[in-house]
């Protein structure tokens, strides 16, 4: 669970970095972020796609990285950040729905309640309601949610190959898909100065390569609902780092929303913690029983002799 949390915390930290030092071209930002991260992971895994993983990588790259980045870019152009973040906070519920359909995972009541609390908390933190809402922007945000939720569910369903390798293939495919769009929409790649290069190094290595590996590792070992709720740490991290590093004001309303989001995340983990504890106790009992059996056998042997 802690490993999975690396992803949303890293993603939440990119808001300040992006605003401070990265160029304004978001599509090129996605390409420069995804392609080097994919190359780094590919060098670490030293594995190329094989068989069905050629088309699977292209599909997952479009759903999880390339297409998702493009949709998020369009959403950012059409919606205020607070509205966009509030819509995207529905991610845990959408992930639970996708996992139910594609993986047969039945969502838990507490996880659903935590997801609803997360949406309310993010709305309280970020939604000011001072601009009219663009219905096309809302539709694109919902499409982005559905894209990533289906992609994450499929990545879990097909998670039978090396984790680092499959993440590398998705990032490379996603970056290559966005590349021609960036050339058409934004023209030549932006010039990068020293701070921008340092910022991209952080975003590429930590917030993409490491974060996506941690995220997909969580999807392989935890229910989709649990991972989705952990993902709510993304907007929480963005607000907290904005206040601590960028000096952004943190109002009482935002603090209340932050508490509600954290409560929603904790609520969704309650039953799982109990289940993990029961599983741990059961394993200890089995181990203890295995140790007792040989002793009992020895005692019986002595009685016979």
C-alpha positions as YAML, in Angstrom:
chain: A
units: angstrom
residues:
- id: 1
  name: UNK
  ca: [0.00, 0.00, 0.00]
- id: 2
  name: UNK
  ca: [2.83, 2.40, 0.85]
- id: 3
  name: UNK
  ca: [4.54, 1.52, -2.44]
- id: 4
  name: UNK
  ca: [1.37, 2.35, -4.35]
- id: 5
  name: UNK
  ca: [1.09, 5.70, -2.56]
- id: 6
  name: UNK
  ca: [4.38, 6.77, -4.18]
- id: 7
  name: UNK
  ca: [2.51, 7.27, -7.48]
- id: 8
  name: UNK
  ca: [-0.21, 9.77, -6.50]
- id: 9
  name: UNK
  ca: [2.16, 11.66, -4.20]
- id: 10
  name: UNK
  ca: [4.68, 11.99, -7.04]
- id: 11
  name: UNK
  ca: [1.96, 13.01, -9.49]
- id: 12
  name: UNK
  ca: [0.63, 15.59, -7.05]
- id: 13
  name: UNK
  ca: [4.10, 17.11, -6.72]
- id: 14
  name: UNK
  ca: [4.32, 17.76, -10.47]
- id: 15
  name: UNK
  ca: [1.81, 20.64, -10.34]
- id: 16
  name: UNK
  ca: [4.26, 22.97, -8.62]
- id: 17
  name: UNK
  ca: [7.18, 21.80, -10.80]
- id: 18
  name: UNK
  ca: [5.16, 22.28, -13.99]
- id: 19
  name: UNK
  ca: [4.01, 25.77, -13.09]
- id: 20
  name: UNK
  ca: [7.45, 26.83, -11.88]
- id: 21
  name: UNK
  ca: [9.93, 25.61, -14.50]
- id: 22
  name: UNK
  ca: [8.38, 23.59, -17.32]
- id: 23
  name: UNK
  ca: [7.38, 25.08, -20.71]
- id: 24
  name: UNK
  ca: [3.74, 25.81, -21.49]
- id: 25
  name: UNK
  ca: [3.38, 23.17, -24.26]
- id: 26
  name: UNK
  ca: [1.53, 20.31, -22.49]
- id: 27
  name: UNK
  ca: [1.62, 17.84, -25.40]
- id: 28
  name: UNK
  ca: [5.37, 18.15, -25.78]
- id: 29
  name: UNK
  ca: [5.57, 17.94, -22.00]
- id: 30
  name: UNK
  ca: [3.78, 14.59, -22.17]
- id: 31
  name: UNK
  ca: [6.11, 13.33, -24.91]
- id: 32
  name: UNK
  ca: [9.28, 14.46, -23.11]
- id: 33
  name: UNK
  ca: [7.91, 12.90, -19.94]
- id: 34
  name: UNK
  ca: [6.79, 9.54, -21.33]
- id: 35
  name: UNK
  ca: [9.41, 8.59, -23.93]
- id: 36
  name: UNK
  ca: [12.57, 8.97, -21.76]
- id: 37
  name: UNK
  ca: [10.83, 7.21, -18.87]
- id: 38
  name: UNK
  ca: [9.94, 4.33, -21.17]
- id: 39
  name: UNK
  ca: [13.51, 4.13, -22.47]
- id: 40
  name: UNK
  ca: [14.92, 4.07, -18.92]
- id: 41
  name: UNK
  ca: [12.61, 1.25, -17.87]
- id: 42
  name: UNK
  ca: [13.26, -0.64, -21.10]
- id: 43
  name: UNK
  ca: [17.01, -0.50, -20.44]
- id: 44
  name: UNK
  ca: [16.42, -1.82, -16.93]
- id: 45
  name: UNK
  ca: [14.17, -4.68, -18.01]
- id: 46
  name: UNK
  ca: [15.99, -5.51, -21.27]
- id: 47
  name: UNK
  ca: [12.81, -7.09, -22.64]
- id: 48
  name: UNK
  ca: [10.94, -6.32, -25.84]
- id: 49
  name: UNK
  ca: [7.23, -6.93, -26.38]
- id: 50
  name: UNK
  ca: [6.39, -10.37, -27.71]
- id: 51
  name: UNK
  ca: [3.30, -11.95, -29.18]
- id: 52
  name: UNK
  ca: [0.08, -10.28, -28.12]
- id: 53
  name: UNK
  ca: [1.99, -7.70, -26.10]
- id: 54
  name: UNK
  ca: [2.70, -5.66, -29.23]
- id: 55
  name: UNK
  ca: [-0.95, -4.68, -29.62]
- id: 56
  name: UNK
  ca: [-1.62, -4.79, -25.88]
- id: 57
  name: UNK
  ca: [1.16, -2.27, -25.28]
- id: 58
  name: UNK
  ca: [-0.24, 0.04, -27.95]
- id: 59
  name: UNK
  ca: [-3.75, -0.18, -26.48]
- id: 60
  name: UNK
  ca: [-2.61, 0.28, -22.87]
- id: 61
  name: UNK
  ca: [-0.27, 3.09, -23.92]
- id: 62
  name: UNK
  ca: [-3.19, 4.90, -25.52]
- id: 63
  name: UNK
  ca: [-5.54, 4.34, -22.56]
- id: 64
  name: UNK
  ca: [-3.12, 4.92, -19.67]
- id: 65
  name: UNK
  ca: [-0.59, 7.43, -20.98]
- id: 66
  name: UNK
  ca: [-0.80, 8.84, -24.52]
- id: 67
  name: UNK
  ca: [-4.55, 9.19, -24.98]
- id: 68
  name: UNK
  ca: [-5.03, 10.00, -21.31]
- id: 69
  name: UNK
  ca: [-2.45, 12.81, -21.43]
- id: 70
  name: UNK
  ca: [-4.11, 14.28, -24.52]
- id: 71
  name: UNK
  ca: [-7.56, 14.18, -22.91]
- id: 72
  name: UNK
  ca: [-6.29, 15.76, -19.71]
- id: 73
  name: UNK
  ca: [-4.69, 18.51, -21.81]
- id: 74
  name: UNK
  ca: [-8.03, 19.20, -23.51]
- id: 75
  name: UNK
  ca: [-9.81, 19.19, -20.14]
- id: 76
  name: UNK
  ca: [-7.30, 21.69, -18.76]
- id: 77
  name: UNK
  ca: [-8.06, 24.00, -21.67]
- id: 78
  name: UNK
  ca: [-11.83, 23.89, -21.15]
- id: 79
  name: UNK
  ca: [-12.40, 23.59, -17.40]
- id: 80
  name: UNK
  ca: [-11.20, 25.48, -14.32]
- id: 81
  name: UNK
  ca: [-8.66, 23.38, -12.42]
- id: 82
  name: UNK
  ca: [-11.00, 22.97, -9.46]
- id: 83
  name: UNK
  ca: [-13.82, 21.61, -11.61]
- id: 84
  name: UNK
  ca: [-11.46, 19.32, -13.50]
- id: 85
  name: UNK
  ca: [-9.92, 17.96, -10.28]
- id: 86
  name: UNK
  ca: [-13.38, 17.39, -8.79]
- id: 87
  name: UNK
  ca: [-14.50, 15.38, -11.81]
- id: 88
  name: UNK
  ca: [-11.24, 13.41, -11.83]
- id: 89
  name: UNK
  ca: [-11.74, 12.66, -8.13]
- id: 90
  name: UNK
  ca: [-14.44, 10.23, -9.24]
- id: 91
  name: UNK
  ca: [-11.60, 7.99, -10.42]
- id: 92
  name: UNK
  ca: [-11.94, 5.48, -7.52]
- id: 93
  name: UNK
  ca: [-15.61, 4.87, -8.30]
- id: 94
  name: UNK
  ca: [-14.96, 4.55, -12.04]
- id: 95
  name: UNK
  ca: [-12.06, 2.18, -11.36]
- id: 96
  name: UNK
  ca: [-14.33, 0.04, -9.16]
- id: 97
  name: UNK
  ca: [-16.89, -0.12, -11.95]
- id: 98
  name: UNK
  ca: [-14.27, -1.11, -14.54]
- id: 99
  name: UNK
  ca: [-12.81, -3.73, -12.18]
- id: 100
  name: UNK
  ca: [-16.30, -5.16, -11.60]
- id: 101
  name: UNK
  ca: [-16.92, -5.56, -15.33]
- id: 102
  name: UNK
  ca: [-13.46, -6.63, -16.52]
- id: 103
  name: UNK
  ca: [-11.99, -8.35, -13.45]
- id: 104
  name: UNK
  ca: [-15.03, -9.55, -11.53]
- id: 105
  name: UNK
  ca: [-13.98, -7.58, -8.42]
- id: 106
  name: UNK
  ca: [-17.00, -6.70, -6.32]
- id: 107
  name: UNK
  ca: [-16.62, -3.25, -4.72]
- id: 108
  name: UNK
  ca: [-16.91, -3.07, -0.94]
- id: 109
  name: UNK
  ca: [-19.44, -0.77, 0.70]
- id: 110
  name: UNK
  ca: [-16.78, 1.05, 2.71]
- id: 111
  name: UNK
  ca: [-14.67, 1.57, -0.42]
- id: 112
  name: UNK
  ca: [-17.68, 3.07, -2.21]
- id: 113
  name: UNK
  ca: [-18.35, 5.33, 0.76]
- id: 114
  name: UNK
  ca: [-14.69, 6.37, 0.78]
- id: 115
  name: UNK
  ca: [-14.90, 7.22, -2.92]
- id: 116
  name: UNK
  ca: [-17.95, 9.43, -2.39]
- id: 117
  name: UNK
  ca: [-16.20, 11.16, 0.54]
- id: 118
  name: UNK
  ca: [-13.15, 11.69, -1.68]
- id: 119
  name: UNK
  ca: [-15.20, 13.47, -4.34]
- id: 120
  name: UNK
  ca: [-16.82, 15.68, -1.69]
- id: 121
  name: UNK
  ca: [-13.46, 16.51, -0.12]
- id: 122
  name: UNK
  ca: [-11.77, 17.39, -3.41]
- id: 123
  name: UNK
  ca: [-14.75, 19.53, -4.42]
- id: 124
  name: UNK
  ca: [-14.50, 21.37, -1.11]
- id: 125
  name: UNK
  ca: [-10.75, 21.88, -1.55]
- id: 126
  name: UNK
  ca: [-10.68, 23.05, -5.13]
- id: 127
  name: UNK
  ca: [-14.06, 23.89, -6.62]
- id: 128
  name: UNK
  ca: [-14.73, 27.60, -6.42]
- id: 129
  name: UNK
  ca: [-17.62, 27.72, -8.88]
- id: 130
  name: UNK
  ca: [-16.56, 31.14, -10.19]
- id: 131
  name: UNK
  ca: [-16.63, 30.18, -13.90]
- id: 132
  name: UNK
  ca: [-19.31, 28.60, -16.12]
- id: 133
  name: UNK
  ca: [-18.85, 24.88, -16.65]
- id: 134
  name: UNK
  ca: [-18.18, 23.73, -20.22]
- id: 135
  name: UNK
  ca: [-20.22, 20.54, -20.93]
- id: 136
  name: UNK
  ca: [-17.69, 19.43, -23.56]
- id: 137
  name: UNK
  ca: [-14.93, 19.77, -20.97]
- id: 138
  name: UNK
  ca: [-16.95, 17.65, -18.52]
- id: 139
  name: UNK
  ca: [-17.51, 15.03, -21.23]
- id: 140
  name: UNK
  ca: [-13.78, 14.93, -22.02]
- id: 141
  name: UNK
  ca: [-12.96, 14.59, -18.31]
- id: 142
  name: UNK
  ca: [-15.37, 11.65, -18.01]
- id: 143
  name: UNK
  ca: [-13.81, 10.11, -21.12]
- id: 144
  name: UNK
  ca: [-10.35, 10.51, -19.56]
- id: 145
  name: UNK
  ca: [-11.59, 8.80, -16.40]
- id: 146
  name: UNK
  ca: [-13.08, 5.93, -18.38]
- id: 147
  name: UNK
  ca: [-9.93, 5.60, -20.49]
- id: 148
  name: UNK
  ca: [-7.61, 5.27, -17.52]
- id: 149
  name: UNK
  ca: [-9.98, 3.03, -15.55]
- id: 150
  name: UNK
  ca: [-10.34, 0.57, -18.44]
- id: 151
  name: UNK
  ca: [-6.60, 0.74, -19.09]
- id: 152
  name: UNK
  ca: [-5.74, 0.01, -15.47]
- id: 153
  name: UNK
  ca: [-8.20, -2.90, -15.36]
- id: 154
  name: UNK
  ca: [-6.79, -4.38, -18.56]
- id: 155
  name: UNK
  ca: [-3.22, -3.91, -17.28]
- id: 156
  name: UNK
  ca: [-4.22, -5.88, -14.18]
- id: 157
  name: UNK
  ca: [-5.94, -8.58, -16.24]
- id: 158
  name: UNK
  ca: [-2.91, -8.98, -18.50]
- id: 159
  name: UNK
  ca: [-0.35, -8.59, -15.71]
- id: 160
  name: UNK
  ca: [1.50, -11.83, -16.44]
- id: 161
  name: UNK
  ca: [4.77, -10.36, -17.70]
- id: 162
  name: UNK
  ca: [7.58, -8.46, -16.02]
- id: 163
  name: UNK
  ca: [6.18, -5.34, -14.34]
- id: 164
  name: UNK
  ca: [9.02, -3.00, -15.32]
- id: 165
  name: UNK
  ca: [8.97, -4.24, -18.92]
- id: 166
  name: UNK
  ca: [5.21, -3.86, -19.39]
- id: 167
  name: UNK
  ca: [5.33, -0.35, -17.89]
- id: 168
  name: UNK
  ca: [8.15, 0.57, -20.27]
- id: 169
  name: UNK
  ca: [6.18, -0.66, -23.28]
- id: 170
  name: UNK
  ca: [3.11, 1.35, -22.27]
- id: 171
  name: UNK
  ca: [5.08, 4.56, -21.77]
- id: 172
  name: UNK
  ca: [6.91, 4.19, -25.06]
- id: 173
  name: UNK
  ca: [3.70, 3.45, -26.94]
- id: 174
  name: UNK
  ca: [1.90, 6.35, -25.27]
- id: 175
  name: UNK
  ca: [4.72, 8.79, -25.98]
- id: 176
  name: UNK
  ca: [4.92, 7.74, -29.63]
- id: 177
  name: UNK
  ca: [1.16, 8.18, -30.00]
- id: 178
  name: UNK
  ca: [1.26, 11.74, -28.62]
- id: 179
  name: UNK
  ca: [4.35, 12.73, -30.65]
- id: 180
  name: UNK
  ca: [2.63, 13.36, -34.03]
- id: 181
  name: UNK
  ca: [-0.22, 15.18, -32.25]
- id: 182
  name: UNK
  ca: [2.32, 17.44, -30.51]
- id: 183
  name: UNK
  ca: [4.02, 18.19, -33.85]
- id: 184
  name: UNK
  ca: [0.73, 19.14, -35.49]
- id: 185
  name: UNK
  ca: [-0.80, 21.11, -32.60]
- id: 186
  name: UNK
  ca: [2.25, 22.71, -30.97]
- id: 187
  name: UNK
  ca: [4.87, 22.67, -33.72]
- id: 188
  name: UNK
  ca: [8.56, 22.20, -32.96]
- id: 189
  name: UNK
  ca: [9.61, 21.04, -29.49]
- id: 190
  name: UNK
  ca: [10.21, 23.83, -26.97]
- id: 191
  name: UNK
  ca: [13.69, 25.05, -26.05]
- id: 192
  name: UNK
  ca: [14.69, 23.92, -22.57]
- id: 193
  name: UNK
  ca: [16.85, 25.88, -20.16]
- id: 194
  name: UNK
  ca: [18.63, 24.48, -17.10]
- id: 195
  name: UNK
  ca: [15.69, 24.62, -14.67]
- id: 196
  name: UNK
  ca: [13.37, 23.07, -17.27]
- id: 197
  name: UNK
  ca: [15.81, 20.21, -17.86]
- id: 198
  name: UNK
  ca: [16.06, 19.62, -14.11]
- id: 199
  name: UNK
  ca: [12.27, 19.74, -13.82]
- id: 200
  name: UNK
  ca: [11.81, 17.22, -16.63]
- id: 201
  name: UNK
  ca: [14.43, 14.97, -15.04]
- id: 202
  name: UNK
  ca: [12.34, 14.86, -11.86]
- id: 203
  name: UNK
  ca: [9.04, 14.43, -13.69]
- id: 204
  name: UNK
  ca: [10.46, 11.75, -15.99]
- id: 205
  name: UNK
  ca: [12.34, 9.65, -13.45]
- id: 206
  name: UNK
  ca: [10.31, 10.07, -10.26]
- id: 207
  name: UNK
  ca: [6.82, 11.11, -11.34]
- id: 208
  name: UNK
  ca: [6.65, 8.83, -14.39]
- id: 209
  name: UNK
  ca: [9.11, 5.89, -14.37]
- id: 210
  name: UNK
  ca: [9.06, 5.19, -10.62]
- id: 211
  name: UNK
  ca: [5.45, 6.32, -10.13]
- id: 212
  name: UNK
  ca: [3.95, 4.16, -12.89]
- id: 213
  name: UNK
  ca: [5.84, 1.07, -11.76]
- id: 214
  name: UNK
  ca: [4.56, 1.64, -8.21]
- id: 215
  name: UNK
  ca: [1.01, 2.22, -9.48]
- id: 216
  name: UNK
  ca: [0.90, -0.91, -11.62]
- id: 217
  name: UNK
  ca: [2.48, -2.92, -8.79]
- id: 218
  name: UNK
  ca: [-0.39, -1.79, -6.58]
- id: 219
  name: UNK
  ca: [-2.94, -2.81, -9.20]
- id: 220
  name: UNK
  ca: [-1.43, -6.30, -9.28]
- id: 221
  name: UNK
  ca: [-1.64, -6.83, -5.52]
- id: 222
  name: UNK
  ca: [-4.57, -4.69, -4.33]
- id: 223
  name: UNK
  ca: [-8.23, -4.35, -5.38]
- id: 224
  name: UNK
  ca: [-8.86, -1.58, -7.89]
- id: 225
  name: UNK
  ca: [-11.03, 0.29, -5.39]
- id: 226
  name: UNK
  ca: [-8.23, 0.39, -2.84]
- id: 227
  name: UNK
  ca: [-5.74, 1.66, -5.43]
- id: 228
  name: UNK
  ca: [-8.23, 4.25, -6.68]
- id: 229
  name: UNK
  ca: [-8.75, 5.62, -3.17]
- id: 230
  name: UNK
  ca: [-5.00, 5.85, -2.63]
- id: 231
  name: UNK
  ca: [-4.94, 7.87, -5.86]
- id: 232
  name: UNK
  ca: [-6.84, 10.64, -4.04]
- id: 233
  name: UNK
  ca: [-3.50, 11.53, -2.45]
- id: 234
  name: UNK
  ca: [-2.77, 13.24, -5.79]
- id: 235
  name: UNK
  ca: [-4.87, 16.40, -5.25]
- id: 236
  name: UNK
  ca: [-4.06, 16.36, -1.52]
- id: 237
  name: UNK
  ca: [-0.34, 16.43, -2.31]
- id: 238
  name: UNK
  ca: [-0.81, 19.19, -4.87]
- id: 239
  name: UNK
  ca: [-2.63, 21.41, -2.37]
- id: 240
  name: UNK
  ca: [-0.19, 20.74, 0.49]
- id: 241
  name: UNK
  ca: [2.97, 21.25, -1.60]
- id: 242
  name: UNK
  ca: [1.46, 24.36, -3.16]
- id: 243
  name: UNK
  ca: [1.01, 25.78, 0.35]
- id: 244
  name: UNK
  ca: [4.41, 24.69, 1.70]
- id: 245
  name: UNK
  ca: [6.63, 25.34, -1.34]
- id: 246
  name: UNK
  ca: [4.85, 27.87, -3.53]
- id: 247
  name: UNK
  ca: [3.38, 29.88, -0.67]
- id: 248
  name: UNK
  ca: [-0.21, 29.38, -1.84]
- id: 249
  name: UNK
  ca: [-2.84, 30.29, 0.75]
- id: 250
  name: UNK
  ca: [-4.56, 27.33, 2.43]
- id: 251
  name: UNK
  ca: [-8.07, 28.32, 3.53]
- id: 252
  name: UNK
  ca: [-10.20, 26.72, 6.19]
- id: 253
  name: UNK
  ca: [-12.44, 25.28, 3.46]
- id: 254
  name: UNK
  ca: [-9.45, 23.60, 1.84]
- id: 255
  name: UNK
  ca: [-8.29, 22.20, 5.17]
- id: 256
  name: UNK
  ca: [-11.76, 20.76, 5.78]
- id: 257
  name: UNK
  ca: [-11.78, 19.22, 2.31]
- id: 258
  name: UNK
  ca: [-8.32, 17.76, 2.87]
- id: 259
  name: UNK
  ca: [-9.50, 16.12, 6.11]
- id: 260
  name: UNK
  ca: [-12.56, 14.67, 4.35]
- id: 261
  name: UNK
  ca: [-10.40, 13.21, 1.54]
- id: 262
  name: UNK
  ca: [-8.01, 11.60, 4.03]
- id: 263
  name: UNK
  ca: [-10.99, 10.24, 5.99]
- id: 264
  name: UNK
  ca: [-12.38, 8.75, 2.77]
- id: 265
  name: UNK
  ca: [-9.06, 7.06, 2.00]
- id: 266
  name: UNK
  ca: [-8.86, 5.67, 5.55]
- id: 267
  name: UNK
  ca: [-12.49, 4.52, 5.44]
- id: 268
  name: UNK
  ca: [-11.84, 2.47, 2.33]
- id: 269
  name: UNK
  ca: [-8.94, 0.66, 4.02]
- id: 270
  name: UNK
  ca: [-10.69, -0.36, 7.28]
- id: 271
  name: UNK
  ca: [-12.01, -3.75, 6.29]
- id: 272
  name: UNK
  ca: [-8.92, -4.55, 4.24]
- id: 273
  name: UNK
  ca: [-6.67, -4.01, 7.25]
- id: 274
  name: UNK
  ca: [-8.82, -6.37, 9.27]
- id: 275
  name: UNK
  ca: [-8.71, -8.92, 6.47]
- id: 276
  name: UNK
  ca: [-4.94, -8.62, 6.19]
- id: 277
  name: UNK
  ca: [-4.62, -9.11, 9.95]
- id: 278
  name: UNK
  ca: [-6.84, -12.21, 9.84]
- id: 279
  name: UNK
  ca: [-4.80, -13.60, 6.93]
- id: 280
  name: UNK
  ca: [-1.60, -12.96, 8.88]
- id: 281
  name: UNK
  ca: [-2.98, -14.69, 11.97]
- id: 282
  name: UNK
  ca: [-4.17, -17.61, 9.84]
- id: 283
  name: UNK
  ca: [-0.71, -18.00, 8.31]
- id: 284
  name: UNK
  ca: [0.85, -17.98, 11.79]
- id: 285
  name: UNK
  ca: [-1.57, -20.67, 12.95]
- id: 286
  name: UNK
  ca: [-0.77, -22.84, 9.93]
- id: 287
  name: UNK
  ca: [2.95, -22.44, 10.52]
- id: 288
  name: UNK
  ca: [2.46, -23.30, 14.19]
- id: 289
  name: UNK
  ca: [0.43, -26.37, 13.28]
- id: 290
  name: UNK
  ca: [3.17, -27.57, 10.94]
- id: 291
  name: UNK
  ca: [5.69, -27.24, 13.76]
- id: 292
  name: UNK
  ca: [3.46, -29.13, 16.21]
- id: 293
  name: UNK
  ca: [2.81, -32.07, 13.87]
- id: 294
  name: UNK
  ca: [6.42, -33.31, 13.72]
- id: 295
  name: UNK
  ca: [6.67, -33.07, 17.53]
- id: 296
  name: UNK
  ca: [3.50, -35.09, 17.93]
- id: 297
  name: UNK
  ca: [4.82, -37.68, 15.48]
- id: 298
  name: UNK
  ca: [8.05, -38.02, 17.47]
- id: 299
  name: UNK
  ca: [6.13, -38.51, 20.72]
- id: 300
  name: UNK
  ca: [3.99, -41.23, 19.12]
- id: 301
  name: UNK
  ca: [7.10, -42.96, 17.84]
- id: 302
  name: UNK
  ca: [8.63, -42.95, 21.30]
- id: 303
  name: UNK
  ca: [5.48, -44.42, 22.84]
- id: 304
  name: UNK
  ca: [5.48, -47.23, 20.30]
- id: 305
  name: UNK
  ca: [9.10, -48.10, 20.98]
...
